[in-house]
Amino acid sequence: MYGTALPCRTIIAGMNRSLESALRFVSLTTSGLLAGSLGFGDAALVPGWQHELPRESKLRPFDALKAMNYFNAIGPVALASAVTLAVGSRSHSIRRRILDAASAVGLAGVLATTVMVTVPINRKLEEEAPRDYAREESQIAARNWSRAHAVRTTLGVGAFLCAVASNLHYRTAK
């Protein structure tokens, strides 16, 4: 009777380790993609470029999946995996838990800065009519956008570096 409980616990612990490894892979990959995309700045983040593409009059099945913008899912997936690791990690190392929490906080800062600062400034600037000489308010908004972008890029790169350090700490702790 007692002999069957041990293999069951071993299997469950193995599944938890596998789930944690998969979450670490997802967290590292998505936070790296997010940090890399933020590093390109204006070149990679031009709003509305999808609307300039020609549209076909007849959509075939699965065309909607091909047209979907998956970039919008990278940030939330990175944040969700980092928070899950920070809260549910099996690691007993305090250093690893702090790195996981720092990664989650950095990614939350990236998403908060994006949603609360850069997106509203982008919308405000896109609504303005084109002019030969920019108004002072537009120049101030562009400067604020640049500062917010620098903050979120720093947070994104920092979160990625914390995720890398957490994974490296795991490798050296074995």
trRosetta pair geometry for C-beta under 8 A, 3 or more apart (Angstrom, degrees):
i j d omega theta_ij theta_ji phi_ij phi_ji
1 4 6.9 -61 -166 22 27 104
1 5 8.0 25 146 -20 58 103
2 5 5.9 -49 -161 21 48 115
2 6 7.7 50 152 -23 69 97
3 6 6.6 -50 -164 21 39 111
4 7 6.6 -55 -160 37 44 102
4 8 6.6 42 150 -19 71 111
5 8 5.7 -62 -153 39 36 114
5 9 6.3 35 155 -19 71 106
6 9 5.9 -55 -148 35 31 108
6 10 6.4 32 155 -20 64 107
7 10 5.4 -55 -147 37 36 115
7 11 6.3 38 155 -21 69 102
8 11 5.8 -52 -150 34 31 110
8 12 6.5 28 153 -16 64 106
9 12 5.8 -56 -147 39 33 110
9 13 6.2 32 155 -17 67 107
10 13 5.8 -54 -144 39 29 109
10 14 6.2 33 154 -21 63 107
11 14 5.6 -55 -149 36 30 114
11 15 6.5 31 153 -20 64 103
12 15 5.7 -51 -149 34 33 111
12 16 6.6 34 151 -19 64 103
13 16 5.6 -51 -150 35 35 113
13 17 6.4 35 152 -19 65 104
14 17 5.6 -53 -147 37 33 111
14 18 6.3 33 152 -18 65 105
15 18 5.5 -53 -146 38 33 112
15 19 6.2 35 154 -20 66 105
16 19 5.6 -52 -145 37 31 111
16 20 6.3 31 154 -18 64 105
16 90 6.0 92 142 -53 122 141
17 20 5.7 -52 -146 37 31 111
17 21 6.3 34 153 -20 63 105
17 90 7.1 -68 -85 39 66 151
18 21 5.6 -52 -147 35 31 112
18 22 6.4 31 154 -18 64 105
19 22 5.7 -54 -148 37 31 111
19 23 6.3 31 153 -18 65 106
20 23 5.6 -54 -145 39 32 111
20 24 6.3 35 154 -21 65 104
20 85 7.2 104 -148 -118 81 86
20 88 8.0 -146 -95 114 95 92
20 89 6.4 95 -135 -131 123 66
20 90 6.0 -90 -62 12 156 105
21 24 5.7 -52 -147 35 31 112
21 25 6.5 33 152 -20 63 103
22 25 5.7 -52 -151 34 33 113
22 26 6.4 30 152 -16 66 105
23 26 5.7 -53 -144 39 33 110
23 27 6.0 34 156 -20 67 108
23 81 5.2 177 -165 -157 81 95
23 84 5.8 -113 -151 99 141 122
23 85 5.5 171 132 -69 124 97
24 27 5.7 -53 -140 39 29 112
24 28 6.1 28 160 -18 64 109
24 85 6.6 101 -81 -106 69 139
24 163 7.8 158 -158 -169 72 94
24 166 7.6 -143 -134 110 109 110
24 167 5.8 130 178 -95 123 102
24 170 7.5 -35 -130 5 161 165
25 28 6.0 -57 -144 39 25 108
25 29 6.1 21 159 -16 63 113
26 29 5.9 -60 -143 41 26 109
26 30 6.0 12 166 -8 65 113
26 77 6.8 -100 170 160 110 105
26 81 4.6 -154 102 -109 108 157
27 30 6.4 -61 -138 43 22 99
27 31 5.9 13 167 -11 63 115
27 78 6.4 98 -142 -148 55 61
27 81 3.9 -153 -74 121 84 119
27 82 5.1 125 -140 -70 119 67
27 85 5.9 -30 -49 -14 161 143
27 103 7.1 65 171 141 123 144
27 163 5.5 -159 132 -137 102 131
28 31 6.3 -59 -137 42 21 103
28 32 6.1 22 160 -19 60 113
28 160 7.7 88 -150 -149 56 73
28 163 5.0 176 -98 146 67 123
28 164 6.8 101 -134 -78 106 60
28 167 6.0 17 -80 -40 137 147
29 32 5.9 -63 -151 38 24 111
29 33 6.4 22 155 -17 63 107
30 33 5.6 -50 -144 37 34 111
30 34 6.2 35 156 -19 66 106
30 74 5.3 178 -157 -164 92 75
30 75 7.9 -179 166 -75 110 16
30 77 5.0 -138 -123 99 161 102
30 78 3.7 -154 120 -76 113 86
30 81 6.6 120 38 29 134 136
31 34 5.6 -51 -144 39 33 113
31 35 6.2 33 156 -18 66 106
31 78 4.6 130 -69 -152 66 123
31 82 6.8 80 -64 -62 128 124
31 103 6.6 -40 -108 -168 164 110
31 107 6.3 -86 -109 -82 104 120
31 156 7.3 -179 -169 -166 76 72
31 159 5.3 -125 -156 120 126 103
31 160 4.5 176 135 -91 102 72
31 163 5.0 130 61 -3 152 155
32 35 5.8 -53 -141 38 30 108
32 36 6.1 28 158 -17 64 110
32 160 5.2 109 -86 -138 55 124
32 163 7.7 -117 -44 77 82 137
33 36 5.8 -58 -146 40 27 111
33 37 6.2 24 158 -17 64 109
33 74 5.3 -112 101 -150 121 137
33 78 7.8 -151 56 -66 93 126
34 37 6.0 -57 -145 37 27 107
34 38 6.4 24 158 -16 64 108
34 74 5.2 172 -72 135 90 116
34 75 5.7 110 -115 -86 133 66
34 78 5.3 -61 -14 -22 142 164
34 107 7.4 70 88 -125 161 95
34 110 6.6 78 157 150 131 162
34 156 5.3 -132 124 -151 97 120
34 159 7.9 -18 85 78 126 128
34 160 7.5 -171 67 -63 88 111
35 38 5.9 -58 -147 38 29 109
35 39 6.4 37 153 -29 62 106
35 153 7.6 97 -151 -159 65 61
35 156 4.1 172 -99 141 69 98
35 157 4.7 117 -153 -85 120 52
35 159 7.0 -165 -67 63 114 89
35 160 4.1 -60 -20 -23 153 142
36 39 5.6 -52 -151 26 32 117
36 40 7.4 31 155 -21 60 98
37 40 6.2 -51 -162 23 37 110
37 44 5.5 -146 -160 130 72 148
37 45 7.3 100 161 -61 93 98
37 71 6.9 154 -141 -149 164 114
37 74 7.3 95 14 82 148 161
38 41 7.5 42 171 -68 46 49
38 45 7.9 26 -114 -41 46 136
38 110 7.2 -96 -69 -144 154 120
38 149 7.5 -179 -168 -169 92 80
38 152 6.1 -129 -148 119 140 93
38 153 4.4 -177 140 -105 114 75
38 156 4.7 106 31 47 153 161
38 157 7.6 -127 78 -39 121 82
39 153 6.0 117 -84 -151 52 115
39 156 7.9 -135 -43 91 78 127
39 157 7.1 82 -72 -70 107 113
40 43 4.9 -93 166 66 100 102
40 44 3.6 69 93 -7 135 122
40 45 7.2 145 88 -12 95 84
41 44 7.0 101 57 29 31 87
41 45 6.8 -95 161 26 24 109
41 149 6.3 78 -127 161 87 140
41 153 7.5 -21 -75 -74 82 142
42 45 6.6 -83 -126 58 22 84
42 46 7.0 54 175 -73 63 78
43 46 7.5 -37 -177 -36 19 101
46 49 5.0 70 95 -45 106 117
47 122 5.6 104 -19 178 153 134
47 126 6.8 -74 86 -72 134 140
48 51 5.1 -40 -170 26 78 117
48 52 7.2 81 140 -25 80 95
48 126 7.5 132 -25 -131 141 141
49 52 5.8 -51 -163 24 47 115
49 53 7.8 57 146 -32 65 92
50 53 6.1 -41 -168 8 46 115
50 67 7.7 108 -166 -172 124 86
50 69 6.6 -87 -58 -72 154 118
56 59 6.5 131 84 -78 107 57
56 63 7.7 -88 53 -161 129 154
59 63 4.4 -146 -164 67 91 142
59 64 6.7 57 174 -49 142 79
60 63 5.0 108 57 -34 67 117
62 65 5.0 -43 -163 33 65 117
62 66 6.5 68 141 -22 77 98
63 66 5.4 -53 -150 36 40 113
63 67 6.2 32 154 -15 70 109
64 67 5.9 -61 -145 42 31 106
64 68 6.7 52 151 -47 62 94
65 68 5.7 -34 -153 0 34 120
69 72 5.2 65 109 -6 102 107
70 73 5.5 -53 -166 31 59 113
70 74 7.3 77 141 -43 74 87
71 74 5.8 -32 -161 -2 45 117
72 75 7.5 -51 -175 25 38 102
73 76 6.1 -66 -156 49 50 103
73 77 5.6 45 153 -21 82 114
74 77 6.1 -66 -147 41 25 107
74 78 6.1 26 158 -21 65 110
75 78 5.8 -57 -146 36 27 110
75 79 6.3 22 159 -15 64 108
75 107 7.2 163 -161 -172 71 95
75 110 6.4 -144 -136 112 111 115
75 111 5.1 136 166 -87 125 99
75 114 7.1 -76 -121 31 165 158
76 79 5.7 -55 -143 39 32 110
76 80 6.0 32 159 -20 67 107
76 111 7.2 89 -75 -108 60 142
77 80 5.8 -53 -141 38 29 110
77 81 6.3 24 161 -14 64 108
78 81 6.2 -61 -147 40 25 104
78 82 6.2 21 157 -16 63 112
78 107 5.2 -152 121 -139 105 140
78 159 7.6 83 157 132 124 137
79 82 5.8 -60 -144 40 28 109
79 83 6.1 25 160 -16 66 109
79 104 6.9 88 -153 -147 63 69
79 107 4.4 -173 -91 130 74 122
79 108 6.0 105 -135 -74 118 62
79 111 5.9 -21 -57 -20 147 143
80 83 6.0 -56 -143 39 27 107
80 84 6.2 29 156 -20 62 109
81 84 5.6 -53 -145 37 31 114
81 85 6.4 30 155 -17 64 106
82 85 5.8 -55 -149 38 31 109
82 86 6.2 30 154 -20 65 107
82 100 6.8 175 -166 -171 71 71
82 103 4.7 -135 -146 117 125 102
82 104 4.0 175 132 -85 106 72
82 107 5.2 132 34 20 155 146
82 159 7.1 -31 -111 -172 161 115
82 163 7.0 -83 -105 -86 106 113
83 86 5.6 -54 -143 37 32 111
83 87 6.1 17 161 -8 67 111
83 104 4.7 111 -78 -138 59 129
83 108 7.9 80 -68 -59 110 110
84 87 6.2 -64 -142 45 25 100
84 88 5.6 -30 179 30 65 116
85 88 6.9 -73 -114 58 17 75
85 89 5.1 42 -176 -63 63 105
85 100 4.7 -130 121 -152 102 126
85 103 7.7 -4 75 72 128 130
85 104 7.5 -169 62 -57 89 113
85 166 7.7 92 147 145 139 155
86 89 6.8 -5 -107 -10 10 113
86 97 7.0 97 -148 -164 61 67
86 100 4.2 178 -88 130 67 101
86 101 4.4 111 -143 -84 123 59
86 103 7.3 -165 -62 60 112 90
86 104 4.5 -63 -20 -15 147 145
89 96 7.0 -146 145 127 153 109
89 97 6.3 -168 65 -100 134 78
89 100 5.8 -167 -29 -34 148 175
91 96 4.5 -71 144 92 157 140
91 97 6.2 -167 86 -55 111 82
91 100 7.9 151 40 -17 136 139
91 170 7.1 -93 -96 -100 131 94
93 96 4.1 70 85 9 112 109
93 97 6.8 174 93 -10 60 84
93 169 6.7 -167 119 148 155 122
93 173 6.0 -92 -55 -108 149 156
94 97 5.7 -57 -149 39 35 111
94 98 6.2 37 153 -21 68 105
95 98 5.8 -55 -149 35 30 111
95 99 6.5 29 153 -18 64 106
95 169 5.9 -151 110 -151 113 153
96 99 5.7 -53 -148 36 33 111
96 100 6.4 33 153 -18 65 105
96 166 5.4 98 -151 -146 73 83
96 169 5.0 -165 -86 103 90 135
96 170 6.4 88 -121 -65 136 78
96 173 7.4 -49 -49 -26 133 153
97 100 5.7 -52 -147 37 33 112
97 101 6.3 31 153 -17 65 106
98 101 5.7 -55 -146 39 31 110
98 102 6.2 33 154 -21 66 106
99 102 5.6 -51 -142 36 31 112
99 103 6.4 35 154 -21 63 103
99 162 4.8 179 -168 -172 77 85
99 163 7.5 158 153 -79 100 24
99 165 5.2 -135 -139 93 141 104
99 166 3.8 -180 111 -72 128 94
99 169 6.6 153 13 9 156 144
100 103 5.7 -53 -151 33 30 113
100 104 6.6 30 152 -17 63 105
100 162 7.5 174 -74 148 18 108
100 163 7.9 69 -110 -104 54 62
100 166 5.3 101 -61 -123 72 154
101 104 5.6 -54 -150 37 34 112
101 105 6.3 33 153 -19 67 105
102 105 5.7 -52 -144 38 33 111
102 106 6.2 36 155 -20 64 106
102 158 7.5 -93 154 149 104 101
102 159 7.4 -166 129 -112 70 59
102 162 4.4 -148 94 -130 107 154
103 106 5.8 -55 -148 37 29 112
103 107 6.4 24 156 -14 64 107
103 159 4.6 96 -150 -161 61 75
103 160 7.7 105 -133 -60 101 17
103 162 4.0 -159 -65 96 84 119
103 163 4.6 97 -122 -59 146 80
103 166 6.7 -69 -22 -10 137 139
104 107 5.9 -57 -146 39 30 107
104 108 6.3 32 154 -20 64 106
104 159 7.7 140 -27 -138 13 111
105 108 5.6 -53 -147 36 31 113
105 109 6.5 35 151 -21 63 105
105 159 7.8 -163 71 -97 54 101
106 109 5.6 -55 -153 34 32 114
106 110 6.6 36 149 -22 64 100
106 155 4.6 175 -162 -177 78 78
106 156 6.9 159 154 -83 105 22
106 158 4.8 -153 -123 92 144 99
106 159 3.1 -166 96 -67 128 96
106 162 6.5 154 6 17 141 136
107 110 5.4 -44 -149 29 38 115
107 111 6.6 31 155 -12 66 102
107 155 7.6 171 -68 147 22 102
107 156 7.3 72 -102 -111 59 62
107 159 4.7 122 -49 -150 76 161
108 111 6.0 -56 -149 41 33 105
108 112 6.1 31 154 -18 67 110
109 112 5.6 -55 -138 40 30 110
109 113 6.0 30 161 -19 66 107
109 151 7.7 -107 158 149 113 97
109 152 7.0 -170 129 -115 83 66
109 155 4.2 -125 95 -150 122 154
109 159 8.0 -174 45 -51 101 123
110 113 6.1 -58 -147 37 24 108
110 114 6.3 23 155 -19 61 110
110 152 4.8 99 -132 -160 64 91
110 155 4.9 -166 -61 101 79 118
110 156 4.7 81 -97 -70 137 88
110 159 6.9 -78 -21 1 126 146
111 114 5.6 -55 -146 37 31 113
111 115 6.1 20 162 -11 67 111
112 115 6.1 -60 -139 43 27 102
112 116 5.6 -6 174 9 66 120
113 116 6.7 -67 -125 52 18 90
113 117 5.2 -34 -167 32 61 121
113 118 6.5 47 143 -10 78 103
113 148 5.5 171 -176 -174 105 94
113 151 5.7 -166 -124 98 153 111
113 152 4.1 -158 88 -74 142 109
113 155 7.0 149 1 27 140 147
114 117 7.4 -43 -82 51 7 78
114 118 5.3 -41 -133 45 47 116
114 119 6.1 58 161 -28 65 102
114 152 6.0 99 -53 -129 79 158
115 119 5.9 -10 -133 18 30 134
116 119 7.8 64 8 39 12 98
116 120 7.2 -18 176 -1 30 120
117 120 6.8 -81 -159 39 15 100
117 121 6.5 4 161 -11 59 115
117 144 7.4 -131 -174 151 105 100
117 145 7.7 164 145 -112 91 54
117 148 4.1 -159 128 -136 137 151
118 121 5.7 -61 -147 41 32 110
118 122 6.1 38 155 -25 68 105
118 145 5.8 92 -127 -143 75 82
118 148 5.1 -169 -63 112 87 130
118 149 6.1 92 -101 -70 132 78
118 152 7.0 -63 -23 0 136 149
119 122 5.5 -50 -146 33 32 115
119 123 6.5 32 156 -19 64 103
120 123 5.7 -53 -147 36 34 111
120 124 6.3 35 155 -21 66 106
121 124 5.6 -54 -147 36 33 113
121 125 6.3 28 156 -15 67 108
121 141 5.2 169 -152 -176 100 97
121 142 8.0 153 169 -83 122 32
121 144 6.1 -161 -106 94 147 107
121 145 4.5 -168 120 -79 149 102
121 148 7.2 155 8 33 146 147
122 125 6.0 -62 -148 40 28 106
122 126 6.1 25 157 -19 66 110
122 145 7.1 110 -60 -123 67 135
123 126 5.8 -56 -143 37 29 110
123 127 6.4 30 158 -23 63 107
124 127 6.1 -58 -153 30 27 111
124 128 7.3 33 151 -28 59 100
124 141 6.0 -123 97 -150 128 153
125 128 6.0 -47 -159 17 38 114
125 138 6.5 103 -120 -142 88 89
125 141 5.9 -178 -67 118 101 134
125 142 6.9 92 -102 -73 141 80
125 145 7.5 -30 -24 -42 144 151
128 131 7.7 -55 151 -8 109 105
128 135 7.8 -133 -154 22 145 118
128 138 6.2 -95 47 -93 178 121
131 134 6.3 140 73 -90 112 38
131 135 7.1 67 47 -30 159 81
134 138 4.4 -119 -176 86 103 130
134 139 5.4 122 115 -54 124 87
134 142 7.7 -7 174 -9 157 139
135 138 4.7 99 58 4 78 103
135 139 7.2 -145 97 -3 43 86
136 139 5.7 -55 -151 37 36 111
136 140 6.3 36 152 -19 67 105
137 140 5.7 -54 -148 37 32 111
137 141 6.3 33 153 -18 66 106
138 141 5.6 -53 -145 38 31 111
138 142 6.3 32 154 -20 65 105
139 142 5.7 -51 -145 36 32 111
139 143 6.4 33 154 -19 63 104
140 143 5.7 -53 -150 36 32 111
140 144 6.4 31 152 -18 65 106
141 144 5.6 -53 -146 38 33 111
141 145 6.3 37 152 -22 65 104
142 145 5.5 -49 -147 34 32 114
142 146 6.5 36 152 -21 63 103
143 146 5.6 -52 -151 33 33 113
143 147 6.6 32 152 -17 65 103
144 147 5.7 -52 -149 37 34 111
144 148 6.3 31 154 -16 66 107
145 148 5.8 -57 -145 41 31 109
145 149 6.1 33 154 -21 65 108
146 149 5.6 -54 -144 37 29 112
146 150 6.4 32 154 -21 63 103
147 150 5.7 -53 -151 33 32 112
147 151 6.5 32 151 -18 64 103
148 151 5.6 -51 -150 35 35 113
148 152 6.3 25 156 -12 68 106
149 152 6.0 -56 -142 42 31 103
149 153 6.1 34 156 -21 65 108
150 153 5.8 -54 -143 37 28 112
150 154 6.3 30 156 -19 63 107
151 154 5.8 -58 -151 37 28 110
151 155 6.3 26 153 -16 64 108
152 155 5.5 -50 -143 40 36 113
152 156 6.1 39 156 -22 66 106
153 156 5.7 -54 -145 37 30 112
153 157 6.3 25 158 -14 65 106
154 157 6.1 -55 -143 40 28 106
154 158 6.1 29 156 -18 63 111
155 158 5.6 -58 -145 41 28 113
155 159 6.2 31 156 -22 65 106
156 159 5.8 -51 -145 34 29 111
156 160 6.5 28 155 -17 62 105
157 160 5.7 -54 -150 37 33 112
157 161 6.3 32 152 -18 66 106
158 161 5.7 -55 -145 38 31 110
158 162 6.4 33 154 -19 65 104
159 162 5.7 -52 -148 36 32 112
159 163 6.5 33 152 -19 64 104
160 163 5.6 -53 -150 35 33 112
160 164 6.4 34 151 -19 66 104
161 164 5.5 -50 -146 36 34 113
161 165 6.2 34 154 -18 66 106
162 165 5.7 -53 -143 39 31 111
162 166 6.2 36 155 -22 64 105
163 166 5.7 -51 -146 34 30 113
163 167 6.5 27 155 -15 63 105
164 167 5.9 -59 -152 39 31 108
164 168 6.2 26 153 -16 67 108
165 168 5.6 -55 -142 41 32 109
165 169 6.1 38 155 -25 65 104
166 169 5.7 -49 -145 33 29 113
166 170 6.7 35 151 -23 60 102
167 170 5.5 -49 -154 29 35 116
167 171 6.8 34 150 -18 64 102
168 171 5.6 -51 -151 34 38 112
168 172 6.4 26 155 -11 69 106
169 172 6.0 -60 -145 43 31 102
169 173 6.0 34 156 -27 67 110
170 173 5.9 -56 -143 31 26 112
170 174 7.3 37 157 -33 58 94
171 174 6.5 -46 -165 10 32 110
